[in-house]
Amino acid sequence: LFANYLQDDVLSQANYSLDGVSLNQTSYVYYEDKDTGEWRKLQRLYSTENRIWANYDEIPAMLGNAAIAIEDKRFYEHEGVDWKRTFAAFINEFIPMRSKFGGSTITQQYARNLYLSFDRTYKRKIKEAYLSIKLEKQEDKDKILECYLNTIYFGHGAYGIEEAAKVYFDKEPSNLSLSESCVLAGVI
């Protein structure tokens, strides 16, 4: 019965393509300075999300490591879903432990940010797990980490690591110190 429910009611509606994902990003309007001939930034434009994409090689390894340490310690070991952590989070719903915690991996959070709502339902969690497993079959871990760090909301209008580094520290991500990287990972 459970397998039929998954196949007919949950996964049949989960036909999401991981190709060609498009995110809202910030745009700039430039003008040519008539005195110097240089192009200068005139205006920054964005609608609902203030985001500039940072490539994996622009993100400090220490920031990625800090995010993994906080959000998903077994990121490089699982295949999209950390079943041990998911089971513990499920049990924690009924028998509260020391603190509340989620069972979502970095891959699951990325899949949710792309396609799903933030509703706390079992149906959404099943779709999230399905998409995460599918995603991990298509992409390597470093690409998933890059995409995750570019899709999450860091607060104060900053979507993704590039904007978060600017908003919090007025720096490019590649210039973040260890402590600044840890602060941003903690903001997640």
Contacts in CASP RR format, 6 or more apart in sequence:
PFRMAT RR
TARGET T0000
AUTHOR 0000-0000-0000
METHOD contacts of the structure
MODEL  1
LFANYLQDDVLSQANYSLDGVSLNQTSYVYYEDKDTGEWRKLQRLYSTEN
RIWANYDEIPAMLGNAAIAIEDKRFYEHEGVDWKRTFAAFINEFIPMRSK
FGGSTITQQYARNLYLSFDRTYKRKIKEAYLSIKLEKQEDKDKILECYLN
TIYFGHGAYGIEEAAKVYFDKEPSNLSLSESCVLAGVI
6 126 0 8 1.000
9 123 0 8 1.000
10 123 0 8 1.000
10 126 0 8 1.000
10 127 0 8 1.000
10 130 0 8 1.000
11 126 0 8 1.000
11 127 0 8 1.000
11 130 0 8 1.000
13 127 0 8 1.000
14 127 0 8 1.000
14 130 0 8 1.000
14 131 0 8 1.000
16 114 0 8 1.000
16 115 0 8 1.000
16 131 0 8 1.000
18 131 0 8 1.000
18 134 0 8 1.000
18 135 0 8 1.000
18 138 0 8 1.000
18 139 0 8 1.000
21 114 0 8 1.000
23 49 0 8 1.000
23 51 0 8 1.000
23 53 0 8 1.000
23 150 0 8 1.000
23 151 0 8 1.000
24 46 0 8 1.000
24 47 0 8 1.000
24 48 0 8 1.000
24 49 0 8 1.000
24 51 0 8 1.000
24 159 0 8 1.000
25 46 0 8 1.000
25 49 0 8 1.000
25 51 0 8 1.000
25 52 0 8 1.000
25 53 0 8 1.000
26 44 0 8 1.000
26 45 0 8 1.000
26 46 0 8 1.000
26 50 0 8 1.000
26 51 0 8 1.000
26 52 0 8 1.000
26 163 0 8 1.000
27 44 0 8 1.000
27 45 0 8 1.000
27 46 0 8 1.000
28 41 0 8 1.000
28 42 0 8 1.000
28 43 0 8 1.000
28 44 0 8 1.000
28 45 0 8 1.000
29 41 0 8 1.000
29 42 0 8 1.000
29 43 0 8 1.000
29 45 0 8 1.000
30 39 0 8 1.000
30 40 0 8 1.000
30 41 0 8 1.000
30 42 0 8 1.000
31 39 0 8 1.000
31 40 0 8 1.000
31 42 0 8 1.000
32 38 0 8 1.000
32 39 0 8 1.000
32 40 0 8 1.000
33 39 0 8 1.000
33 40 0 8 1.000
49 159 0 8 1.000
50 157 0 8 1.000
50 158 0 8 1.000
50 159 0 8 1.000
50 163 0 8 1.000
51 150 0 8 1.000
51 159 0 8 1.000
51 160 0 8 1.000
51 162 0 8 1.000
51 163 0 8 1.000
52 162 0 8 1.000
52 163 0 8 1.000
53 150 0 8 1.000
53 162 0 8 1.000
54 146 0 8 1.000
54 149 0 8 1.000
54 150 0 8 1.000
54 160 0 8 1.000
54 161 0 8 1.000
54 162 0 8 1.000
54 173 0 8 1.000
55 146 0 8 1.000
56 142 0 8 1.000
56 143 0 8 1.000
56 145 0 8 1.000
56 146 0 8 1.000
58 162 0 8 1.000
58 172 0 8 1.000
58 173 0 8 1.000
58 174 0 8 1.000
59 146 0 8 1.000
59 149 0 8 1.000
59 161 0 8 1.000
59 173 0 8 1.000
59 174 0 8 1.000
60 173 0 8 1.000
60 174 0 8 1.000
60 176 0 8 1.000
60 181 0 8 1.000
62 176 0 8 1.000
62 178 0 8 1.000
62 181 0 8 1.000
62 182 0 8 1.000
63 149 0 8 1.000
63 161 0 8 1.000
63 173 0 8 1.000
63 176 0 8 1.000
63 181 0 8 1.000
63 184 0 8 1.000
63 185 0 8 1.000
64 145 0 8 1.000
64 149 0 8 1.000
64 181 0 8 1.000
64 185 0 8 1.000
66 181 0 8 1.000
66 182 0 8 1.000
66 184 0 8 1.000
66 185 0 8 1.000
66 186 0 8 1.000
67 106 0 8 1.000
67 145 0 8 1.000
67 148 0 8 1.000
67 149 0 8 1.000
67 185 0 8 1.000
67 188 0 8 1.000
68 75 0 8 1.000
68 76 0 8 1.000
68 106 0 8 1.000
68 145 0 8 1.000
69 185 0 8 1.000
70 185 0 8 1.000
70 186 0 8 1.000
70 188 0 8 1.000
71 105 0 8 1.000
71 106 0 8 1.000
71 109 0 8 1.000
71 185 0 8 1.000
71 188 0 8 1.000
72 82 0 8 1.000
72 105 0 8 1.000
72 106 0 8 1.000
72 107 0 8 1.000
74 82 0 8 1.000
74 84 0 8 1.000
74 85 0 8 1.000
74 105 0 8 1.000
75 105 0 8 1.000
75 106 0 8 1.000
75 107 0 8 1.000
75 141 0 8 1.000
75 145 0 8 1.000
76 141 0 8 1.000
78 105 0 8 1.000
79 133 0 8 1.000
79 136 0 8 1.000
79 137 0 8 1.000
80 105 0 8 1.000
80 107 0 8 1.000
80 108 0 8 1.000
80 129 0 8 1.000
80 132 0 8 1.000
80 133 0 8 1.000
80 135 0 8 1.000
80 136 0 8 1.000
81 105 0 8 1.000
81 107 0 8 1.000
81 108 0 8 1.000
81 129 0 8 1.000
81 132 0 8 1.000
81 133 0 8 1.000
82 103 0 8 1.000
82 105 0 8 1.000
85 102 0 8 1.000
85 103 0 8 1.000
85 105 0 8 1.000
86 103 0 8 1.000
86 129 0 8 1.000
88 97 0 8 1.000
88 101 0 8 1.000
88 103 0 8 1.000
89 101 0 8 1.000
89 102 0 8 1.000
89 103 0 8 1.000
92 100 0 8 1.000
92 101 0 8 1.000
92 102 0 8 1.000
104 112 0 8 1.000
104 128 0 8 1.000
105 132 0 8 1.000
106 144 0 8 1.000
106 145 0 8 1.000
106 148 0 8 1.000
107 132 0 8 1.000
107 135 0 8 1.000
107 136 0 8 1.000
107 144 0 8 1.000
107 148 0 8 1.000
108 128 0 8 1.000
108 129 0 8 1.000
108 131 0 8 1.000
108 132 0 8 1.000
109 148 0 8 1.000
109 152 0 8 1.000
110 132 0 8 1.000
110 135 0 8 1.000
110 144 0 8 1.000
110 147 0 8 1.000
110 148 0 8 1.000
110 151 0 8 1.000
111 128 0 8 1.000
111 131 0 8 1.000
111 132 0 8 1.000
111 135 0 8 1.000
112 118 0 8 1.000
112 124 0 8 1.000
112 128 0 8 1.000
113 148 0 8 1.000
113 151 0 8 1.000
113 152 0 8 1.000
114 131 0 8 1.000
114 151 0 8 1.000
115 127 0 8 1.000
115 131 0 8 1.000
116 124 0 8 1.000
116 127 0 8 1.000
116 128 0 8 1.000
116 131 0 8 1.000
117 124 0 8 1.000
135 144 0 8 1.000
136 144 0 8 1.000
139 147 0 8 1.000
149 160 0 8 1.000
149 161 0 8 1.000
150 160 0 8 1.000
150 161 0 8 1.000
150 162 0 8 1.000
151 159 0 8 1.000
151 160 0 8 1.000
152 159 0 8 1.000
152 160 0 8 1.000
152 188 0 8 1.000
153 159 0 8 1.000
153 160 0 8 1.000
154 160 0 8 1.000
154 161 0 8 1.000
154 163 0 8 1.000
154 164 0 8 1.000
154 167 0 8 1.000
154 168 0 8 1.000
154 184 0 8 1.000
154 187 0 8 1.000
154 188 0 8 1.000
155 164 0 8 1.000
155 167 0 8 1.000
155 187 0 8 1.000
156 167 0 8 1.000
156 168 0 8 1.000
157 163 0 8 1.000
157 167 0 8 1.000
158 164 0 8 1.000
158 166 0 8 1.000
158 167 0 8 1.000
158 168 0 8 1.000
161 173 0 8 1.000
161 184 0 8 1.000
162 172 0 8 1.000
162 173 0 8 1.000
164 184 0 8 1.000
164 187 0 8 1.000
165 171 0 8 1.000
165 172 0 8 1.000
165 173 0 8 1.000
165 175 0 8 1.000
165 176 0 8 1.000
165 180 0 8 1.000
165 184 0 8 1.000
166 172 0 8 1.000
168 180 0 8 1.000
168 183 0 8 1.000
168 184 0 8 1.000
168 187 0 8 1.000
169 176 0 8 1.000
169 180 0 8 1.000
171 180 0 8 1.000
176 184 0 8 1.000
END
